[in-house]
């Protein structure tokens, strides 16, 4: 009977030790989950920022292409005006030369 009591005490101590280990593992796991959630929230925020940045860059690229197209059209118009002037025998007008200069400067800036 005494031996049975000692065996039960030993088993009880073993169960208590396992319970303490399991509790510690549970706390560690809970902390890991919290940490992973914070990391996911941070990464999600970074992803949102990257998406916005990409959208902004695409918008800017579209605007630049639109400006280039406008510049090409303005150069075409200037060429047409120059051709009309040449047909009239007036040669390059100062206005066409001025426009070409402005367009060249604007295209360099874009």
DATA-V666313 format. One record per backbone hydrogen bond with DSSP energy under -0.5 kcal/mol. CO is the residue of the C=O (numbers start at 1). NH is the residue of the N-H. Records with the same first field share a line. If there is no record, write none. Layout:
CO->NH, NH
//
This chain:
1->5
2->6
3->7
4->8
5->9
6->10
7->11
8->12
9->13
10->14
11->15
12->16
13->17
14->18
15->19
16->20
17->21
18->22
19->23
20->24
21->25
22->26
23->27
24->28
25->29
26->30
27->31
28->32
29->33
30->34
31->35
32->36
33->37
34->38
35->39
36->40
37->41
38->42
39->43
40->44
41->45
42->46
43->47
44->48
45->49
46->50
47->51
48->52
49->53
50->54
51->55
52->56
53->57
54->58
55->59
56->60
57->61
58->62
59->63
60->64
61->65
62->66
63->67
64->68
65->69
66->70
67->71
68->72
69->73
70->74
71->75
72->76
73->77
74->78
75->79
76->80
77->81
78->82
79->83
80->84
81->85
82->86
83->87
84->88
85->90, 91
86->89
93->97
94->98
95->99
96->100
97->101
98->102
99->103
100->104
101->105
102->106
103->107
104->108
105->109
106->110
//
